[in-house]
């Protein structure tokens, strides 16, 4: 494996590809890839490499669903070595404020510029239910922490004597949240804490997304990326309805999948249609195709989204 070619000056000299695209008003595309459950990153790298010219950045999960996987920081560096821009997810569940700051400064030094600040899923949901959760911070306070690091001080207000970070920090948002007032309060707090972009949870109700964009996100001047999920079958859609809070896949979609000769392809067509809907409402999409990330370029083709180098 080649050595990482990043120097401190490299890590502080330029904006991330995602940040440049966000500032210029481009339609942003990100995609989610999971780190390996073990030490072999081959599959993760293969999937991310297929996305290199189709997305602005690849989102690397941090213990999603509280399931043990390779470090998101290390996985992000492995992608960066291969010229693939990562978004390093950082969850508060497993680290206190000292460890979070240490990882964020280290990420900056290694050339990682994009971070998605998350609270993290509860430990009991995962494969180590007896592990001890930390949760000293949650996502809003983590955004505040990043903002302080970017302004040259630590979480306690002490100066960073060896240089500030310059992290492009994002946050998660759920326009389908059951409480509209709760959604607004959370969104406004994340904006005030320094969130520079937002990636949504899986969107199944685009009328609700439109309402969110019109009534809440209008004028915030921060990119909102709609979460687009590849449904592989009617059974897959029904599983999501049973197990993912706040998501209700419409029966019309389930029927389309059930009646299709090729349910996986129909799911790709549905995802492409949703990308087109999102393009009319917000500034980007966050693509999720668990274990079939190789299909994301085909979905983007179906949606009429050209490779980035052809835009």
TORROMAR-989749 format. One record per residue (C-alpha): x, z negated, y. Coordinates in steps of 0.1 Angstrom, whole numbers, plus 5000, padded with zeros to 4 digits. Example, Ala and Ser with C-alpha at 12.3 -4.5 7.8 and 13.67 -1.06 7.14 Angstrom:
2
512349224955 513749294989 
***
This chain:
311
500050005000 501450095034 502249835060 499949795089 501249985119 499849775148 501949605175 500749345200 500949615228 498849845207 496149585202 495749535240 496149885253 492850075248 489150045243 487650075209 486050405200 482650225198 483150075232 484050415248 481050575232 478750295243 479950315279 479450695280 475950665268 476450845234 473950795206 475850535186 476050535148 477350255127 477150185090 477449885068 479949855039 480549535018 484049405010 484949384973 484049094951 487649054939 491049194951 490549564946 489349734978 489350084964 485550134964 485149994999 487850215012 486350524995 482950465009 484250395044 486450705043 483450915037 481950775069 485050815091 483851125110 480151045109 480050695125 481650535155 482450225134 482050075100 480449725098 482249495073 480049215062 481148845062 479748665032 476348835035 473648645017 476248365013 477748564984 481548544979 483448854988 486848945003 487448835038 485849055064 488949025086 491249135058 488849415048 488649535084 492449555086 492549765054 490150015070 492150005103 495250095083 493450415073 492250515108 488750385102 487350175131 485749855119 483249615132 484349285118 481349055112 482048695119 479648425106 479648065117 478547925083 482047885069 484347795098 484547545125 485447635161 489147605156 489147845126 486748085144 489048105174 492148145152 490548435133 489348605165 492848585181 494348715149 491848995147 492749105183 496449095175 495849315144 494049575165 490449485157 488349515188 484749515176 483149185164 479549125154 478748755160 476448605134 475148255124 475348335087 472948305058 472347955043 474747855016 471947784991 470848144992 474148254977 476348224946 477947894956 474947684965 476847354962 479447464988 479547275020 478347465051 479947425085 477547565111 479347385140 478347685160 475647955157 475548305170 474848235207 477547975209 479948205191 479248475217 480048215244 483248135226 484248495225 483448535262 485748245269 488548385248 488048725267 488448535300 491648365289 490548015278 489647845246 486347695237 487347365255 488447555287 492147525280 494247835290 495348085264 498948075275 499948375253 497248615264 493448665264 491448855239 489549175248 486849175221 483749405222 481249155209 477849245194 474849045181 472049085157 468449125168 465149145149 462449325169 459949255141 460348875145 456948695142 457348505174 457548745204 458448455228 461148335204 462548685201 462648715239 464348385244 466948455217 467648805231 468048675266 470348395255 472548645236 472748865267 473748575289 476348465263 478048805266 476649035239 477749395246 475649565219 472949475195 472349585159 468849535146 467649415112 465949675090 463249845110 459949925092 457649915122 458750165149 455750085171 457149725173 460649865181 459150075209 457349765223 460649575221 462549855239 459849895266 459049525273 462249345265 465349555263 464449795292 467049755319 469449545299 472049825299 473249725265 473049965235 470349865209 471050015174 468050035151 468649925115 467850215091 467750125054 467950365025 464950295002 465850414967 462450384950 459050234954 460249944933 463049894958 460649894987 458349644970 461249414963 462149425000 458549335010 458649034986 462148904995 463049005031 461348785057 459748985086 459949325069 456849495056 457549855043 454250045049 452150135019 452350505029 456150495025 455850314991 453350584980 455650864991 458450714970 456150654940 454851004940 458151184946 459851384918 463151254931 462550914947 466150874959 466051204978 462651114992 464250795004 466950995021 464351205038 462450895050 465650745064 466451075082 462951075097 463550715109 466850815125 464951085144 462350825155 465050585166 466750855186 463650875208 463650505214 467050355216 470850425219 471850425182 471250345146 472850105121 472850265087 472450055055 472550215021 473649934997 475950074970 475150424981 477050455014 478150795002 474650925010 474750825046 476451155057 473751345039 471051145056 472651215090 472651585081 468951575073 468351405107 470251675125 473151445135 476451645136 479751495127 481351315156 484251565159 481651845164 479751665191 
***
